[in-house]
Amino acid sequence: MCQSAGRRVSESGLDSRSRRDINRRKVNFIKRLFSSHRQAENASSTLINWTGQSGKEYSYEIYPLETSFRALPGNYIYAGQAEDGSWVPVYIAQTRDLHQRLEGHVRMEDAIAKGATHLHAHYCSVGQAARCTEEHDLILRWQPVCNEPVEG
């Protein structure tokens, strides 16, 4: 420990107040992540197009990880942002119920550990075959680290 401007500062460069603030933020994030409180889905206003192996583009909205969704079918991508600002998919999937799938899906912890910071999602009511085709097309192109490898 060393002294800096009258406050004790650890070797990491953070004083005890800053460490407490960081820990408080982590706890609040975890509480929001696992709470049943529903956050507004319209908190996101950013759209992104993901291009599949086929060349087809799929439009997704970008949400914070803790967003809760309605119980409707859709596709989703856990993604992290690279230093250059581009998005890197960590896990790509489809589900018949975005709310249920995201509430208890084990891949979320893996995705966070691999760098996911946001959730990209869209509702898709045209049927499971279309959702699976989209999922497969995107996985083929991007080969996310948390997905099983697939072949064309």
C-alpha positions as CSV (number, residue, x, y, z in Angstrom):
1,M,0.0,0.0,0.0
2,C,1.1,3.5,-0.7
3,Q,-0.3,6.9,0.2
4,S,-1.7,9.2,-2.5
5,A,-3.4,12.6,-1.8
6,G,-4.1,11.5,1.8
7,R,-5.8,8.2,0.8
8,R,-4.4,4.7,1.0
9,V,-3.9,3.3,-2.5
10,S,-3.3,-0.4,-3.2
11,E,-0.6,-1.6,-5.6
12,S,-3.4,-2.0,-8.3
13,G,-3.7,1.8,-8.1
14,L,-7.2,1.8,-6.6
15,D,-8.0,3.3,-3.3
16,S,-10.4,1.4,-1.0
17,R,-13.4,3.7,-2.0
18,S,-12.8,2.9,-5.6
19,R,-12.6,-0.8,-4.9
20,R,-15.8,-0.7,-2.9
21,D,-17.5,1.2,-5.8
22,I,-16.3,-1.4,-8.3
23,N,-17.5,-4.3,-6.1
24,R,-20.9,-2.6,-5.5
25,R,-21.3,-2.2,-9.3
26,K,-20.5,-5.9,-9.8
27,V,-23.0,-7.0,-7.2
28,N,-25.7,-4.7,-8.7
29,F,-25.0,-6.2,-12.2
30,I,-25.3,-9.7,-10.9
31,K,-28.5,-8.9,-9.0
32,R,-30.0,-7.4,-12.2
33,L,-28.7,-10.4,-14.2
34,F,-30.5,-13.0,-12.1
35,S,-33.5,-11.0,-10.9
36,S,-37.0,-11.6,-12.2
37,H,-37.4,-7.8,-12.6
38,R,-38.3,-7.0,-16.2
39,Q,-36.3,-4.3,-17.9
40,A,-37.8,-2.5,-20.8
41,E,-36.8,-4.1,-24.1
42,N,-36.9,-0.8,-25.8
43,A,-33.8,0.3,-23.9
44,S,-32.0,-0.5,-27.1
45,S,-32.1,1.7,-30.1
46,T,-29.1,0.2,-31.9
47,L,-29.5,-2.1,-34.8
48,I,-26.9,-4.4,-36.4
49,N,-26.9,-6.6,-39.4
50,W,-25.2,-9.9,-39.1
51,T,-24.2,-11.6,-42.4
52,G,-24.4,-15.3,-42.7
53,Q,-22.3,-17.7,-44.8
54,S,-24.9,-17.5,-47.5
55,G,-24.5,-13.7,-47.8
56,K,-28.0,-13.1,-46.3
57,E,-28.2,-10.3,-43.7
58,Y,-30.1,-10.7,-40.5
59,S,-31.1,-7.6,-38.5
60,Y,-30.7,-7.7,-34.7
61,E,-31.2,-5.2,-31.9
62,I,-28.5,-4.7,-29.3
63,Y,-29.4,-5.0,-25.7
64,P,-27.7,-5.1,-22.3
65,L,-27.1,-8.6,-21.1
66,E,-29.6,-8.2,-18.2
67,T,-32.6,-7.4,-20.5
68,S,-35.7,-9.6,-20.1
69,F,-37.7,-10.6,-23.2
70,R,-41.3,-11.5,-23.9
71,A,-42.1,-15.2,-24.3
72,L,-41.9,-15.2,-28.1
73,P,-39.7,-17.2,-30.5
74,G,-36.5,-15.6,-31.8
75,N,-32.8,-15.7,-32.5
76,Y,-30.1,-14.3,-30.3
77,I,-26.3,-13.7,-30.2
78,Y,-24.1,-13.1,-27.2
79,A,-21.5,-10.7,-28.4
80,G,-18.6,-8.6,-27.3
81,Q,-17.1,-5.5,-28.8
82,A,-13.6,-5.6,-30.2
83,E,-11.2,-2.7,-29.7
84,D,-11.9,-1.4,-33.2
85,G,-15.7,-1.2,-32.3
86,S,-16.7,-4.2,-34.3
87,W,-18.9,-6.9,-32.7
88,V,-17.6,-10.5,-32.2
89,P,-20.2,-13.2,-31.7
90,V,-19.5,-15.5,-28.8
91,Y,-22.6,-17.7,-29.0
92,I,-25.4,-17.8,-31.6
93,A,-28.8,-19.6,-31.0
94,Q,-32.5,-19.7,-31.7
95,T,-35.3,-20.5,-29.4
96,R,-39.1,-20.8,-29.3
97,D,-39.2,-18.6,-26.2
98,L,-36.6,-15.8,-25.8
99,H,-37.7,-15.2,-22.2
100,Q,-37.4,-18.8,-20.9
101,R,-34.3,-19.6,-22.9
102,L,-32.4,-16.6,-21.7
103,E,-33.5,-16.9,-18.1
104,G,-31.8,-20.2,-17.4
105,H,-29.5,-21.0,-20.3
106,V,-26.2,-22.3,-19.2
107,R,-24.3,-20.8,-22.1
108,M,-24.7,-17.3,-20.8
109,E,-22.0,-17.8,-18.1
110,D,-19.7,-19.3,-20.7
111,A,-20.4,-16.5,-23.1
112,I,-19.6,-13.8,-20.4
113,A,-16.4,-15.7,-19.5
114,K,-15.5,-15.6,-23.2
115,G,-16.1,-11.8,-23.6
116,A,-19.8,-11.3,-24.2
117,T,-20.9,-7.9,-23.1
118,H,-24.2,-7.5,-24.9
119,L,-27.1,-9.5,-26.3
120,H,-28.2,-9.1,-29.9
121,A,-31.7,-10.5,-30.5
122,H,-34.8,-10.3,-32.7
123,Y,-38.2,-12.0,-32.6
124,C,-39.0,-14.4,-35.4
125,S,-42.5,-15.9,-35.7
126,V,-42.1,-17.5,-39.2
127,G,-41.3,-20.9,-37.7
128,Q,-38.6,-23.0,-36.2
129,A,-37.2,-24.1,-39.6
130,A,-36.5,-20.4,-40.5
131,R,-34.9,-19.8,-37.1
132,C,-32.7,-22.9,-37.4
133,T,-31.7,-22.0,-40.9
134,E,-30.6,-18.5,-39.7
135,E,-28.8,-19.9,-36.7
136,H,-26.9,-22.4,-38.9
137,D,-26.1,-19.8,-41.5
138,L,-24.6,-17.4,-38.9
139,I,-22.7,-20.2,-37.1
140,L,-21.1,-21.3,-40.3
141,R,-19.9,-17.8,-41.1
142,W,-18.7,-16.7,-37.6
143,Q,-17.8,-20.0,-35.8
144,P,-18.4,-18.5,-32.3
145,V,-16.3,-19.9,-29.5
146,C,-19.2,-21.1,-27.4
147,N,-21.0,-22.9,-30.3
148,E,-20.2,-26.5,-31.3
149,P,-18.4,-26.4,-34.7
150,V,-20.8,-27.0,-37.7
151,E,-20.2,-27.9,-41.3
152,G,-21.9,-26.7,-44.4
